[in-house]
Amino acid sequence: MPDSRPQPPPPSSPSPSPGPADPAPLLLCGARLTDGRTVDVRLGGGRIEAVGTAGSLTADGTPAGGTRVDLTGHLLLPAPAEPHAHADTALSAESDGPVSYDSHDVRRRATEAALLQLGHGATAVRAHVRVDDVTGLDALTAVLQAGRSLRGLTELTTVAMPRVLTGVAGADGIAMLRDAVKMGASVVGGCPDVDPDPTGYVEAVLEVAAEHGCPVDLHTDTAHPARVARLAAMAGGLRPGVTLSPCGGLGRLPTEAASRAADQLAAADVAVVCLPQGGCGGVDRRGTGTAPVRLLRTAGVRVSAGSGALRDVSNPVGRGDPLEAAYLLASRHGLSPEDAYEAVSTSARAALGLPEVRVEAGFPAELLAVRGDRLPAALSLAYSRIVVHRGRVVARTSAVREYCASSATTTEAASGLPRQGRGGTP
């Protein structure tokens, strides 16, 4: 799958404008939908205005108006979202010594990471950020600044992650968590597994969330059935909701215990974000595996998929690519390509509290065009991509594969071997 290294704006440059509130009309021409239709899609005001047979629409209702984007050879999909990123540590694997939490370094890494994920197609990212006695609130401040600088390109929201919330040190952690929400963190979370009192940690997070009307997003391995039961009982009445990740410990439990835990999470309406590409620094355990996705879905748990670590010490080769996460769900965990992509798009957006996207009139214009004519092929290759956010093209990735001439390729080319890449078959 493609990877690139976008250059974030230099610190001295002004922040990009928030983007047009009402972007110019845009016509996506000749796109293929998952149901096999080839259509034109007209966008306006950040939403899908019309979907019609190819050649039947104009950009703004007049033959000369608007902008056209030729999507011939591309599959048009709802854009994915990234429900589990670590913007403060992203792209730090190759740094010498401990990870730098200098505000400038964190902002630079967070900006570049968000742009990388945008290039892959994710138009919304939820970043988990440490707030503790080591980093204070500086890392959160830097990620919030990065989010503001990227408005109009992508939506970067933050989860405040304190380390300890119980005992003598817990009072400082709770105060810092409340300050983080006041600063702009839109979600409260953390890792109860590393607190001396995991249940007390969850109670503290839920109390702060209830005070401020915030969602909760917790890192937990869920390897202890009794803790899962207590967490589900405490979280059941909280709105706007509770999300857990990566939950790899459920996969190590006996089937009966895992099924019982899944039923408890479903009854409490607790969502789960699995990380098929690997773990993350939020859980102090490596190689925990992926949550049992099919078992959770069968129980009725709302399951989405995230990327986790993006080239930090937890996963030095992490790509932050939601299509790779979908590919792994399909290839390793038995999901259909459609269900696998739904886990990184519709379900991931729901986990972030975002409105649903369909390629239908009236829905938000958050779209991803991937070269290919069927979803399995798109997940297999996922080369060229065009990303639409709020009704305008915000990122493009183009890839062309070429072969050196040989007697075999010359013979096959003469018989119609397709060129792989732009303008040809993927």
C-alpha positions in Angstrom: 0.0 0.0 0.0 1.2 3.5 -0.7 3.1 5.6 1.7 4.4 9.1 1.5 6.0 11.7 3.7 4.0 14.9 3.5 5.8 18.0 4.8 3.9 19.8 7.6 3.8 23.6 7.5 6.9 25.2 9.0 6.3 26.7 12.5 6.7 30.2 11.3 4.1 29.9 8.6 0.5 31.0 9.3 -2.0 28.4 10.0 -4.1 27.3 7.0 -7.5 28.9 6.7 -10.3 26.8 8.0 -11.3 26.1 4.3 -14.3 27.4 2.5 -17.6 27.2 4.4 -19.4 26.6 1.1 -16.9 25.1 -1.4 -17.5 25.4 -5.1 -19.7 22.8 -6.7 -17.7 19.6 -7.6 -18.7 16.9 -10.0 -17.2 13.4 -9.6 -17.5 11.8 -13.0 -17.6 8.1 -13.9 -17.2 6.6 -10.5 -17.9 3.0 -9.8 -20.1 2.2 -6.7 -20.0 -1.1 -4.8 -23.3 -2.1 -6.3 -21.7 -2.1 -9.8 -23.3 1.2 -11.0 -21.2 3.8 -12.8 -22.3 7.2 -11.7 -21.7 10.9 -11.5 -21.8 12.5 -8.0 -22.4 16.2 -7.5 -21.2 17.8 -4.3 -22.2 21.2 -2.9 -22.1 22.9 0.5 -20.1 20.0 2.0 -22.8 17.5 1.1 -23.8 15.1 -1.7 -26.3 17.0 -3.8 -27.1 14.3 -6.4 -26.1 10.9 -7.7 -27.0 10.1 -11.3 -26.1 7.9 -14.2 -22.7 8.7 -15.7 -23.1 11.8 -18.0 -26.4 12.9 -16.5 -25.2 15.6 -14.1 -23.4 18.9 -14.3 -21.4 20.5 -11.5 -23.9 23.2 -10.7 -26.8 22.6 -13.0 -25.2 24.4 -16.0 -22.9 22.9 -18.6 -20.2 25.5 -18.0 -20.2 25.6 -14.2 -18.2 24.0 -11.4 -15.2 21.7 -11.3 -15.0 18.1 -12.7 -12.9 15.3 -11.3 -12.6 12.2 -13.6 -13.0 9.1 -11.5 -13.0 6.6 -14.3 -11.5 3.4 -13.0 -12.1 4.3 -9.4 -14.3 2.8 -6.8 -16.1 5.5 -4.8 -16.6 4.8 -1.0 -17.6 6.6 2.2 -14.3 7.9 3.6 -12.8 5.9 6.4 -12.1 7.4 9.9 -9.3 6.7 12.3 -10.8 6.0 15.8 -7.5 5.1 17.5 -4.3 7.1 16.9 -1.4 8.3 19.1 -0.5 11.7 17.7 1.9 12.6 20.5 4.2 9.6 19.9 3.6 9.1 16.1 6.7 9.0 13.9 9.1 8.8 16.8 10.5 5.2 16.4 13.7 6.4 14.8 14.5 9.1 17.3 17.6 8.7 19.5 16.8 8.3 23.1 13.4 8.7 24.8 10.5 10.2 22.9 10.6 14.0 22.9 7.5 15.6 24.3 8.8 19.1 23.4 5.7 21.0 22.2 7.3 21.8 18.8 8.3 18.2 18.2 4.8 16.9 19.2 3.0 19.4 17.0 5.3 18.6 14.0 4.8 14.8 14.4 1.0 15.2 15.0 0.6 17.3 11.9 2.6 15.0 9.7 0.8 11.9 11.1 -2.6 13.4 10.4 -1.6 14.3 6.9 -0.3 10.7 6.3 -3.6 9.3 7.5 -5.5 11.8 5.4 -3.6 10.7 2.4 -4.7 7.1 3.1 -8.3 8.3 3.2 -9.1 9.1 6.9 -10.9 12.4 7.0 -11.4 12.2 10.8 -8.8 11.1 13.4 -9.2 10.5 17.2 -5.8 11.0 18.8 -5.1 9.6 22.3 -2.7 12.0 24.1 -0.9 11.5 27.4 -1.6 14.0 30.2 0.5 13.2 33.3 3.3 14.3 35.6 5.8 13.7 32.8 4.2 15.5 29.9 1.9 17.8 31.8 -0.6 19.4 29.4 2.1 20.4 26.9 1.6 17.4 24.5 -2.2 18.0 24.5 -1.7 21.7 23.8 0.5 20.8 20.8 -1.9 18.3 19.4 -4.8 20.7 19.8 -2.7 23.3 17.9 -2.1 20.8 15.2 -5.8 20.1 14.9 -6.6 23.8 14.5 -3.9 24.2 11.8 -5.4 21.3 9.8 -9.0 22.5 9.8 -10.5 22.3 6.4 -8.2 19.3 5.6 -9.1 16.8 8.3 -10.8 16.6 11.7 -8.3 15.9 14.5 -9.9 15.4 17.9 -8.2 14.4 21.1 -8.6 12.0 24.0 -7.0 13.0 27.3 -5.1 10.0 28.8 -4.0 10.4 32.5 -1.8 7.7 33.9 -2.9 7.4 37.6 -6.3 8.5 39.0 -6.4 6.7 42.4 -4.5 7.0 45.6 -2.4 9.9 46.6 -1.2 10.7 43.1 -4.7 10.3 41.7 -5.9 13.7 42.9 -3.4 15.4 40.6 -4.4 13.2 37.7 -8.1 14.0 38.1 -7.4 17.7 38.3 -5.3 17.4 35.2 -8.0 15.5 33.4 -10.6 18.2 34.2 -8.1 20.9 32.9 -7.6 18.9 29.7 -11.3 18.9 29.0 -11.5 22.7 29.6 -8.6 23.1 27.2 -10.4 21.3 24.4 -10.0 17.6 24.8 -13.3 16.2 23.5 -13.0 12.7 25.0 -11.7 11.4 28.4 -9.9 8.1 28.6 -6.7 6.5 29.7 -5.5 3.0 30.7 -7.0 1.6 33.8 -4.9 -1.5 33.6 -1.8 0.4 34.7 -3.4 2.0 37.7 -3.1 0.2 41.1 -6.9 0.3 41.3 -8.4 -0.3 37.8 -12.0 -0.1 39.0 -11.3 3.2 40.8 -9.7 4.5 37.7 -12.7 3.8 35.6 -15.0 5.3 38.2 -12.9 8.5 38.2 -13.0 8.7 34.4 -16.7 8.1 34.2 -17.3 10.8 36.9 -15.4 13.4 34.9 -17.1 12.4 31.7 -20.5 12.7 33.3 -19.6 16.2 34.6 -18.7 17.5 31.2 -21.0 15.4 29.0 -17.9 13.8 27.2 -17.6 10.4 25.6 -15.2 7.9 27.2 -12.5 6.0 25.3 -10.4 3.6 27.5 -7.3 1.4 26.7 -7.7 -2.0 28.2 -6.6 -5.5 27.4 -9.9 -7.0 28.8 -8.0 -10.1 29.9 -9.8 -10.2 33.3 -13.5 -11.2 33.0 -14.4 -9.8 36.4 -13.0 -6.3 35.4 -15.0 -6.5 32.1 -18.2 -7.2 34.0 -17.6 -4.3 36.5 -16.7 -1.9 33.7 -19.8 -2.9 31.7 -22.0 -2.4 34.7 -20.6 1.0 35.4 -20.6 2.2 31.8 -24.1 1.1 30.9 -25.9 4.3 31.7 -23.3 6.8 30.4 -24.1 8.9 27.4 -22.8 9.8 24.9 -21.1 6.5 25.3 -18.0 4.3 26.2 -15.5 2.8 23.8 -12.8 0.2 24.7 -9.7 -0.8 22.8 -7.7 -2.8 21.9 -9.4 -5.7 23.9 -6.9 -8.3 22.7 -7.2 -10.1 26.0 -10.7 -11.3 25.1 -9.0 -13.5 22.4 -7.0 -15.3 25.0 -9.9 -16.1 27.2 -11.7 -19.5 27.0 -14.5 -19.2 24.5 -17.3 -19.4 27.1 -15.7 -16.6 29.2 -15.1 -14.4 26.1 -18.7 -14.9 24.9 -20.0 -13.9 28.3 -17.8 -10.8 28.3 -19.0 -9.9 24.8 -22.6 -10.3 25.9 -22.0 -7.9 28.8 -20.4 -5.3 26.6 -23.3 -5.5 24.1 -25.9 -5.2 26.9 -24.1 -2.0 28.1 -23.8 -0.7 24.6 -20.1 -0.4 24.9 -18.2 -0.1 21.6 -14.9 -1.8 20.8 -12.1 -0.6 18.6 -9.9 -3.5 17.5 -6.3 -2.9 16.2 -5.6 -5.6 13.6 -2.3 -4.0 12.6 -0.8 -4.4 16.1 -0.9 -2.9 19.5 -0.2 0.6 20.8 1.6 2.3 23.6 -1.5 2.8 25.7 -1.5 -0.8 26.9 1.8 -1.9 28.6 1.9 -5.2 26.9 3.2 -6.3 23.5 1.8 -9.0 21.3 -1.6 -9.0 22.9 -3.3 -10.0 19.6 -6.5 -8.7 18.0 -9.8 -8.7 19.7 -12.1 -11.6 18.6 -14.0 -9.5 16.0 -16.4 -12.2 14.8 -17.4 -13.2 18.4 -18.0 -9.6 19.4 -20.1 -8.9 16.3 -22.1 -12.0 16.8 -22.9 -10.8 20.4 -24.1 -7.5 19.0 -21.1 -5.4 20.1 -20.5 -2.3 17.9 -17.0 -3.1 16.5 -14.8 -0.8 14.5 -11.1 -1.0 13.6 -8.2 1.5 14.1 -4.6 1.6 13.2 -3.0 2.1 16.6 0.7 3.0 16.5 2.1 4.9 13.6 5.8 4.2 13.5 6.5 4.6 17.2 8.2 2.2 19.6 5.0 0.1 19.9 5.0 -0.6 16.1 8.0 0.9 14.3 6.4 -0.1 10.9 2.9 1.1 11.6 1.3 2.6 8.5 -1.8 4.3 10.0 -3.8 3.1 6.9 -7.4 2.2 7.5 -7.6 0.2 4.3 -4.8 -2.0 5.6 -6.8 -2.6 8.8 -9.8 -3.6 6.6 -7.6 -5.9 4.5 -6.4 -7.7 7.7 -9.9 -8.1 9.0 -10.9 -9.7 5.7 -7.7 -11.8 5.2 -7.1 -12.9 8.8 -10.3 -12.6 10.8 -12.9 -13.9 8.4 -14.9 -10.8 7.7 -16.3 -10.2 4.2 -14.7 -7.3 2.4 -17.9 -5.3 2.8 -18.0 -5.9 6.6 -14.3 -5.2 6.9 -14.5 -1.9 5.1 -17.6 -1.0 7.2 -15.5 -1.4 10.3 -13.1 1.3 9.2 -15.7 3.6 7.7 -19.4 3.6 9.0 -18.6 1.9 12.3 -15.5 4.0 12.9 -17.4 7.2 12.2 -20.1 6.1 14.6 -17.4 5.4 17.3 -16.3 9.1 16.8 -19.9 10.4 17.1 -19.9 11.5 13.4 -22.9 11.3 11.0 -23.2 8.4 8.7 -21.9 8.7 5.1 -23.5 7.0 2.1 -22.9 7.7 -1.5 -26.4 9.1 -1.7 -28.0 12.6 -2.0 -28.1 14.5 1.3 -25.2 12.7 3.1 -21.9 14.4 4.1 -19.4 14.7 1.2 -16.7 12.6 3.0 -15.5 10.3 0.3 -12.6 8.1 -0.8 -12.0 7.1 -4.4 -9.7 4.1 -4.8 -8.5 2.7 -8.1 -10.4 -0.5 -8.8 -13.8 -1.7 -9.8 -14.7 -4.0 -6.8 -14.1 -3.7 -3.1 -12.0 -6.9 -2.7 -9.6 -5.6 -5.4 -9.4 -2.2 -3.8 -8.6 -3.7 -0.4 -6.0 -6.0 -2.0 -4.1 -3.2 -3.9 -5.3 0.2 -2.7 -2.9 2.1 -4.9 -4.1 5.4 -6.2 -6.5 7.3 -3.9 -8.5 10.6 -4.0 -9.8 12.0 -0.8 -12.8 14.3 -0.4 -13.5 16.2 2.8 -16.3 18.7 3.2 -17.0 18.5 -0.5 -13.6 19.3 -1.8 -10.6 17.2 -2.9 -8.0 17.4 -0.1 -5.5 14.7 -0.9 -4.4 12.6 -3.9 -2.1 9.6 -4.1 -1.1 8.4 -7.5 0.8 5.2 -8.3 1.9 3.7 -11.6 3.5 0.2 -11.9 5.8 -0.3 -14.9 7.7 -3.4 -16.0 11.0 -3.7 -17.7 10.8 -5.0 -21.2 11.5 -8.7 -21.8 10.4 -11.3 -24.2 7.6 -12.4 -21.9 6.2 -8.9 -21.2 6.6 -7.9 -24.8 4.6 -10.9 -25.9 2.0 -10.3 -23.3 1.8 -6.6 -24.0 1.2 -7.4 -27.7 -1.7 -9.5 -26.6 -3.3 -6.8 -24.4 -1.4 -6.9 -21.1 -3.0 -3.9 -19.2 -0.8 -1.1 -17.8 -1.1 -1.1 -14.0 -1.6 2.3 -12.6 -3.0 5.6 -13.7 -5.2 5.2 -16.7 -5.1 1.4 -16.7 -6.4 -1.5 -14.7 -5.2 -1.6 -11.1 
